[in-house]
Amino acid sequence: MELSLHLLDMVQNSIEAGSSKIEITIHEDLKADVLVIEISDNGRGMSEEQIARVLDPFYTTRKTRHVGLGIPLLLEACRRCDGNLEIRSKPGKGTTIQATFRHSHIDRAPLGNIPSVLMTVLFADNNIDWLYIHRVNQEEFRLESSEIRKELVDVPITHPKVRKWLLDFLIKGENGLFSKAASVRASA
């Protein structure tokens, strides 16, 4: 499974927790051989008991299904790649889920189609403010939904021309990030 699908599942959890602000951070430190994916939200949060239960595949708070495989599968993907999964949460304060992987591990799934996942995320709920940050070494690509909305004024973010511009922006941003990181690596 591509890691972007895990990211989408974690974001869905944040949305269902009533979040109005969600931050997605991907950090690839190639020198340290670490990949970190982190989702932070300001949703309803969880107690210590709920955090322990969320790792059980037969526990879910969703009403649409009876199992909650997302986080247990992500935990297994992390462990398989010499990483770990950390969940920090407080009721009424929100949740942060941090997944770490050894970047070069042979069993680490690829990131996948991050621009498509971000498009899905951006259009999931117009009342949510999104911050997306992707770092490769010291290079950074950033997208903040509130800034986009501010520039658009009365044009909906779902307008076809805005959608096309956003997808192009995300693809160029992600591709440019890797190009810059590769050129820095080649000159070092």
Residue pairs with C-beta under 8 A, 6 or more apart in sequence:
1 73
1 77
1 109
2 109
2 110
2 111
2 112
2 113
3 37
3 77
3 99
3 101
3 108
3 109
3 110
3 111
3 112
4 111
4 112
4 113
4 114
4 116
4 117
5 112
5 117
6 37
6 70
6 73
6 74
6 77
6 99
7 24
7 37
7 39
7 114
7 117
8 117
8 120
8 121
9 70
9 71
9 74
10 39
10 70
10 71
10 74
10 97
11 22
11 24
11 39
11 121
11 124
12 70
13 70
13 71
13 95
14 22
14 39
14 41
14 43
14 95
15 22
15 124
15 125
15 128
16 61
16 62
17 41
17 43
17 44
17 45
17 94
17 95
18 43
18 44
19 41
19 42
19 43
19 94
19 128
20 42
20 127
20 128
20 129
21 41
21 42
21 128
21 129
21 130
21 131
22 39
22 40
22 41
22 42
22 121
22 128
22 129
22 130
22 131
23 38
23 39
23 40
23 41
23 130
23 131
23 132
23 133
24 37
24 38
24 39
24 118
24 121
24 130
24 131
24 132
24 133
25 36
25 37
25 38
25 39
25 40
25 132
25 133
25 134
25 135
26 35
26 36
26 37
26 38
26 111
26 114
26 133
26 134
26 135
27 34
27 35
27 36
27 38
27 134
27 135
28 34
28 35
28 103
28 134
28 135
28 136
28 137
28 181
29 35
29 36
29 103
29 137
30 103
30 136
30 137
30 181
30 185
31 137
33 102
33 103
33 104
34 100
34 101
34 102
34 103
35 83
35 100
35 101
35 102
35 103
35 108
36 98
36 99
36 100
36 101
37 98
37 99
38 96
38 97
38 98
38 99
39 95
39 96
39 97
40 94
40 95
40 96
41 94
41 95
41 96
42 93
42 94
43 94
43 95
44 91
44 92
44 94
45 89
45 90
45 91
45 92
45 93
45 94
45 95
46 54
46 87
46 89
46 91
46 95
47 89
47 91
50 89
51 87
51 89
53 59
54 68
54 71
54 87
55 71
55 72
55 75
56 68
56 72
57 67
57 68
57 69
57 72
57 73
58 66
58 67
58 68
59 68
60 66
60 67
60 68
61 68
62 68
71 85
71 87
71 97
74 85
74 99
75 85
77 99
77 101
77 108
77 109
78 84
78 85
78 99
78 100
78 101
79 85
80 105
80 107
81 101
81 102
81 105
81 107
81 108
82 101
82 102
82 105
83 99
83 100
83 101
83 102
84 99
84 100
85 97
85 98
85 99
85 100
86 96
86 97
86 98
86 100
87 95
87 96
87 97
87 98
88 95
88 96
88 98
89 95
89 96
101 108
102 108
114 134
114 170
114 174
115 167
115 170
115 171
115 174
116 167
118 132
118 143
118 170
119 163
119 166
119 167
119 170
121 130
121 132
122 130
122 145
122 157
122 166
123 157
123 158
123 163
126 156
126 157
126 158
128 145
129 144
129 145
129 146
130 143
130 144
130 145
131 142
131 143
131 144
131 145
132 142
132 143
132 144
133 140
133 141
133 142
134 140
134 141
134 142
134 173
134 174
134 177
135 141
135 177
136 177
136 178
136 180
136 181
137 181
137 184
137 185
138 184
139 177
139 180
139 181
139 184
140 177
141 173
141 174
141 176
141 177
143 169
143 170
143 173
145 157
148 157
148 166
149 157
152 162
155 162
156 162
157 163
157 166
